[in-house]
Each structure stands twice: as structure tokens, then as C-alpha cells.
Amino acid sequence: MSWWRPDTYARIVEISVDKQNFPDTFKEWRKLAQKQFDTLRAEGLPVVKIVIDPDELLAWATSLGRNVDAKTRIEFALRTYERSKGGIN
């Protein structure tokens, strides 16, 4: 699961073409994201939080000629996980 830091939240919203889908504040986003994370874990899914650097995501998406949207963020999180084989709980 893509995970943002307070200091990079505004940047991810800024570079995303679907910015209307983000809550206004990091605090709101974190509350919703944590709830989704907890729900997935409770369902037995092996979900981990993958902290994403928005500028790395943008560079990757740009190199592929893609916009930063939900699908791109998910793909990048999966690639980042595969490279690191880890996350944070």
C-alpha cells in the first residue's frame, strides 16, 4: 500500500492527475489510509505500507510516458516493494 509522509503529502497531491481523490490534509488521509490498511489486514491480506518518494514516482512515471494516478501509484508501490522486499507495519 502506498504510504505518504507528512512532509511529502502536498507534493504527491500536486503531481497526481486525480488530486480530487485525495483528502485536503495529511491528517485526514492518514486516518482513512490507516482504516483501509487495518481492514485489509483484518481480512487476512498480506498488506504492507510502502513509503513512496513523490519525485521518484514522478520520474518513473515520466520515463514511461504515464501520468501519476491511482494505477501508477499502485504499480510503483509494488515495484518498490519487490526491490526492497519489505515495508513498515
N, CA and C atoms as an extended XYZ file, in Angstrom:
267
Properties=species:S:1:pos:R:3:atomname:S:1:resname:S:1:resid:I:1 pbc="F F F"
N         0.844       -1.172        0.000 N   MET     1
C         0.000        0.000        0.000 CA  MET     1
C         0.891        1.236        0.000 C   MET     1
N         0.657        2.141       -0.940 N   SER     2
C         1.419        3.388       -0.974 CA  SER     2
C         1.198        4.157        0.313 C   SER     2
N         2.296        4.647        0.866 N   TRP     3
C         2.213        5.379        2.134 CA  TRP     3
C         2.991        6.676        1.990 C   TRP     3
N         2.394        7.761        2.445 N   TRP     4
C         2.995        9.085        2.317 CA  TRP     4
C         3.455        9.589        3.669 C   TRP     4
N         4.419       10.469        3.648 N   ARG     5
C         4.900       11.116        4.869 CA  ARG     5
C         4.276       12.513        4.943 C   ARG     5
N         4.174       13.048        6.143 N   PRO     6
C         3.585       14.387        6.269 CA  PRO     6
C         4.303       15.430        5.412 C   PRO     6
N         5.625       15.310        5.308 N   ASP     7
C         6.393       16.311        4.574 CA  ASP     7
C         6.338       16.136        3.058 C   ASP     7
N         5.765       15.039        2.562 N   THR     8
C         5.669       14.844        1.113 CA  THR     8
C         4.225       14.758        0.625 C   THR     8
N         3.273       14.851        1.535 N   TYR     9
C         1.865       14.693        1.147 CA  TYR     9
C         1.439       15.745        0.119 C   TYR     9
N         1.767       16.990        0.355 N   ALA    10
C         1.366       18.046       -0.587 CA  ALA    10
C         1.956       17.792       -1.971 C   ALA    10
N         3.168       17.269       -2.018 N   ARG    11
C         3.825       17.006       -3.294 CA  ARG    11
C         3.127       15.889       -4.066 C   ARG    11
N         2.716       14.826       -3.391 N   ILE    12
C         2.039       13.750       -4.109 CA  ILE    12
C         0.701       14.234       -4.662 C   ILE    12
N         0.018       15.051       -3.894 N   VAL    13
C        -1.245       15.614       -4.386 CA  VAL    13
C        -0.965       16.491       -5.612 C   VAL    13
N         0.064       17.311       -5.526 N   GLU    14
C         0.421       18.228       -6.608 CA  GLU    14
C         0.709       17.506       -7.920 C   GLU    14
N         1.414       16.389       -7.874 N   ILE    15
C         1.820       15.704       -9.116 CA  ILE    15
C         0.776       14.725       -9.642 C   ILE    15
N        -0.268       14.473       -8.871 N   SER    16
C        -1.275       13.484       -9.263 CA  SER    16
C        -2.364       14.103      -10.129 C   SER    16
N        -2.722       13.400      -11.204 N   VAL    17
C        -3.791       13.892      -12.077 CA  VAL    17
C        -5.165       13.697      -11.443 C   VAL    17
N        -5.239       12.837      -10.434 N   ASP    18
C        -6.505       12.577       -9.747 CA  ASP    18
C        -6.512       13.205       -8.343 C   ASP    18
N        -5.932       14.391       -8.250 N   LYS    19
C        -5.786       15.050       -6.946 CA  LYS    19
C        -7.115       15.268       -6.234 C   LYS    19
N        -8.204       15.299       -6.982 N   GLN    20
C        -9.521       15.477       -6.366 CA  GLN    20
C        -9.897       14.296       -5.472 C   GLN    20
N        -9.210       13.175       -5.621 N   ASN    21
C        -9.492       11.991       -4.810 CA  ASN    21
C        -8.748       11.971       -3.481 C   ASN    21
N        -7.854       12.926       -3.273 N   PHE    22
C        -7.093       12.993       -2.028 CA  PHE    22
C        -7.805       13.874       -1.013 C   PHE    22
N        -7.791       13.482        0.259 N   PRO    23
C        -8.297       14.382        1.302 CA  PRO    23
C        -7.472       15.661        1.335 C   PRO    23
N        -8.037       16.713        1.895 N   ASP    24
C        -7.367       18.014        1.931 CA  ASP    24
C        -6.087       18.022        2.758 C   ASP    24
N        -6.050       17.216        3.807 N   THR    25
C        -4.893       17.260        4.698 CA  THR    25
C        -4.281       15.867        4.873 C   THR    25
N        -3.002       15.869        5.241 N   PHE    26
C        -2.330       14.611        5.531 CA  PHE    26
C        -3.038       13.889        6.670 C   PHE    26
N        -3.445       14.619        7.675 N   LYS    27
C        -4.107       14.020        8.834 CA  LYS    27
C        -5.368       13.256        8.413 C   LYS    27
N        -6.154       13.872        7.531 N   GLU    28
C        -7.364       13.198        7.033 CA  GLU    28
C        -6.983       11.961        6.217 C   GLU    28
N        -5.989       12.124        5.337 N   TRP    29
C        -5.561       10.994        4.510 CA  TRP    29
C        -5.091        9.841        5.389 C   TRP    29
N        -4.246       10.157        6.385 N   ARG    30
C        -3.683        9.105        7.235 CA  ARG    30
C        -4.776        8.336        7.971 C   ARG    30
N        -5.778        9.047        8.445 N   LYS    31
C        -6.882        8.383        9.151 CA  LYS    31
C        -7.594        7.400        8.216 C   LYS    31
N        -7.899        7.838        7.006 N   LEU    32
C        -8.574        6.961        6.038 CA  LEU    32
C        -7.683        5.806        5.600 C   LEU    32
N        -6.421        6.110        5.329 N   ALA    33
C        -5.489        5.080        4.871 CA  ALA    33
C        -5.251        4.028        5.948 C   ALA    33
N        -5.114        4.465        7.190 N   GLN    34
C        -4.891        3.516        8.284 CA  GLN    34
C        -6.102        2.617        8.464 C   GLN    34
N        -7.285        3.192        8.304 N   LYS    35
C        -8.512        2.388        8.408 CA  LYS    35
C        -8.546        1.327        7.304 C   LYS    35
N        -8.192        1.722        6.088 N   GLN    36
C        -8.162        0.773        4.972 CA  GLN    36
C        -7.100       -0.300        5.220 C   GLN    36
N        -5.931        0.104        5.679 N   PHE    37
C        -4.863       -0.832        5.989 CA  PHE    37
C        -5.319       -1.842        7.037 C   PHE    37
N        -5.911       -1.355        8.120 N   ASP    38
C        -6.379       -2.236        9.195 CA  ASP    38
C        -7.449       -3.208        8.707 C   ASP    38
N        -8.342       -2.730        7.845 N   THR    39
C        -9.399       -3.583        7.295 CA  THR    39
C        -8.802       -4.700        6.450 C   THR    39
N        -7.852       -4.356        5.590 N   LEU    40
C        -7.219       -5.364        4.740 CA  LEU    40
C        -6.470       -6.399        5.580 C   LEU    40
N        -5.763       -5.936        6.595 N   ARG    41
C        -5.039       -6.864        7.485 CA  ARG    41
C        -6.021       -7.778        8.216 C   ARG    41
N        -7.145       -7.211        8.682 N   ALA    42
C        -8.150       -8.000        9.398 CA  ALA    42
C        -8.754       -9.071        8.497 C   ALA    42
N        -8.779       -8.800        7.188 N   GLU    43
C        -9.283       -9.775        6.220 CA  GLU    43
C        -8.230      -10.823        5.878 C   GLU    43
N        -7.066      -10.698        6.490 N   GLY    44
C        -6.018      -11.688        6.282 CA  GLY    44
C        -5.115      -11.425        5.088 C   GLY    44
N        -5.233      -10.260        4.486 N   LEU    45
C        -4.404       -9.948        3.327 CA  LEU    45
C        -3.017       -9.496        3.788 C   LEU    45
N        -1.981       -9.886        3.070 N   PRO    46
C        -0.606       -9.558        3.463 CA  PRO    46
C        -0.196       -8.163        2.989 C   PRO    46
N        -0.843       -7.149        3.513 N   VAL    47
C        -0.591       -5.781        3.075 CA  VAL    47
C         0.518       -5.144        3.921 C   VAL    47
N         1.352       -4.360        3.262 N   VAL    48
C         2.414       -3.603        3.938 CA  VAL    48
C         2.359       -2.159        3.443 C   VAL    48
N         2.889       -1.263        4.253 N   LYS    49
C         2.962        0.148        3.896 CA  LYS    49
C         4.299        0.395        3.195 C   LYS    49
N         4.224        0.933        1.999 N   ILE    50
C         5.414        1.247        1.231 CA  ILE    50
C         5.530        2.771        1.128 C   ILE    50
N         6.516        3.323        1.822 N   VAL    51
C         6.718        4.769        1.796 CA  VAL    51
C         7.288        5.145        0.435 C   VAL    51
N         6.604        6.051       -0.238 N   ILE    52
C         6.944        6.448       -1.597 CA  ILE    52
C         7.468        7.878       -1.612 C   ILE    52
N         8.543        8.074       -2.344 N   ASP    53
C         9.053        9.421       -2.587 CA  ASP    53
C         8.339        9.941       -3.839 C   ASP    53
N         7.564       11.011       -3.711 N   PRO    54
C         6.804       11.503       -4.866 CA  PRO    54
C         7.658       11.843       -6.083 C   PRO    54
N         8.848       12.385       -5.864 N   ASP    55
C         9.679       12.749       -7.010 CA  ASP    55
C        10.244       11.521       -7.714 C   ASP    55
N        10.542       10.471       -6.974 N   GLU    56
C        10.957        9.220       -7.605 CA  GLU    56
C         9.805        8.631       -8.409 C   GLU    56
N         8.611        8.688       -7.842 N   LEU    57
C         7.422        8.211       -8.546 CA  LEU    57
C         7.212        9.003       -9.826 C   LEU    57
N         7.301       10.319       -9.749 N   LEU    58
C         7.108       11.158      -10.925 CA  LEU    58
C         8.154       10.853      -11.993 C   LEU    58
N         9.408       10.703      -11.606 N   ALA    59
C        10.466       10.396      -12.570 CA  ALA    59
C        10.194        9.063      -13.259 C   ALA    59
N         9.778        8.067      -12.490 N   TRP    60
C         9.477        6.747      -13.053 CA  TRP    60
C         8.300        6.839      -14.029 C   TRP    60
N         7.230        7.509      -13.591 N   ALA    61
C         6.047        7.629      -14.445 CA  ALA    61
C         6.389        8.386      -15.734 C   ALA    61
N         7.144        9.451      -15.597 N   THR    62
C         7.533       10.247      -16.761 CA  THR    62
C         8.377        9.420      -17.736 C   THR    62
N         9.265        8.597      -17.199 N   SER    63
C        10.107        7.769      -18.068 CA  SER    63
C         9.285        6.779      -18.881 C   SER    63
N         8.104        6.464      -18.389 N   LEU    64
C         7.213        5.543      -19.102 CA  LEU    64
C         6.127        6.272      -19.894 C   LEU    64
N         6.155        7.608      -19.838 N   GLY    65
C         5.142        8.391      -20.540 CA  GLY    65
C         3.774        8.306      -19.902 C   GLY    65
N         3.751        8.130      -18.590 N   ARG    66
C         2.478        7.960      -17.880 CA  ARG    66
C         2.217        9.117      -16.940 C   ARG    66
N         0.945        9.324      -16.653 N   ASN    67
C         0.538       10.278      -15.631 CA  ASN    67
C         0.601        9.599      -14.275 C   ASN    67
N         0.698       10.397      -13.234 N   VAL    68
C         0.634        9.857      -11.877 CA  VAL    68
C        -0.843        9.809      -11.478 C   VAL    68
N        -1.356        8.597      -11.421 N   ASP    69
C        -2.734        8.361      -10.998 CA  ASP    69
C        -2.741        7.138      -10.090 C   ASP    69
N        -3.916        6.708       -9.674 N   ALA    70
C        -4.016        5.587       -8.727 CA  ALA    70
C        -3.310        4.340       -9.265 C   ALA    70
N        -3.534        4.019      -10.523 N   LYS    71
C        -2.917        2.819      -11.099 CA  LYS    71
C        -1.389        2.924      -11.082 C   LYS    71
N        -0.872        4.077      -11.462 N   THR    72
C         0.577        4.281      -11.476 CA  THR    72
C         1.148        4.212      -10.064 C   THR    72
N         0.463        4.822       -9.089 N   ARG    73
C         0.946        4.776       -7.701 CA  ARG    73
C         0.988        3.345       -7.189 C   ARG    73
N        -0.024        2.561       -7.508 N   ILE    74
C        -0.065        1.162       -7.068 CA  ILE    74
C         1.078        0.374       -7.717 C   ILE    74
N         1.252        0.542       -9.016 N   GLU    75
C         2.335       -0.166       -9.715 CA  GLU    75
C         3.699        0.190       -9.144 C   GLU    75
N         3.906        1.486       -8.881 N   PHE    76
C         5.188        1.923       -8.346 CA  PHE    76
C         5.409        1.361       -6.943 C   PHE    76
N         4.365        1.323       -6.143 N   ALA    77
C         4.488        0.747       -4.793 CA  ALA    77
C         4.857       -0.733       -4.880 C   ALA    77
N         4.233       -1.456       -5.797 N   LEU    78
C         4.559       -2.872       -5.971 CA  LEU    78
C         6.001       -3.064       -6.423 C   LEU    78
N         6.466       -2.230       -7.353 N   ARG    79
C         7.851       -2.313       -7.822 CA  ARG    79
C         8.816       -1.971       -6.688 C   ARG    79
N         8.460       -0.956       -5.903 N   THR    80
C         9.304       -0.562       -4.775 CA  THR    80
C         9.374       -1.687       -3.751 C   THR    80
N         8.249       -2.320       -3.492 N   TYR    81
C         8.218       -3.445       -2.562 CA  TYR    81
C         9.092       -4.588       -3.076 C   TYR    81
N         8.941       -4.911       -4.327 N   GLU    82
C         9.723       -6.004       -4.912 CA  GLU    82
C        11.218       -5.734       -4.803 C   GLU    82
N        11.603       -4.478       -4.990 N   ARG    83
C        13.027       -4.119       -4.886 CA  ARG    83
C        13.520       -4.240       -3.438 C   ARG    83
N        12.660       -3.884       -2.489 N   SER    84
C        13.101       -3.869       -1.090 CA  SER    84
C        12.698       -5.105       -0.304 C   SER    84
N        11.656       -5.798       -0.797 N   LYS    85
C        11.091       -6.960       -0.084 CA  LYS    85
C        10.761       -6.601        1.369 C   LYS    85
N        10.117       -5.471        1.528 N   GLY    86
C         9.737       -5.082        2.875 CA  GLY    86
C         8.821       -3.882        2.879 C   GLY    86
N         8.551       -3.412        4.046 N   GLY    87
C         7.697       -2.266        4.243 CA  GLY    87
C         7.679       -1.937        5.712 C   GLY    87
N         6.693       -1.168        6.117 N   ILE    88
C         6.536       -0.874        7.541 CA  ILE    88
C         5.156       -1.340        7.971 C   ILE    88
N         5.038       -1.776        9.204 N   ASN    89
C         3.739       -2.233        9.700 CA  ASN    89
C         3.099       -1.157       10.446 C   ASN    89
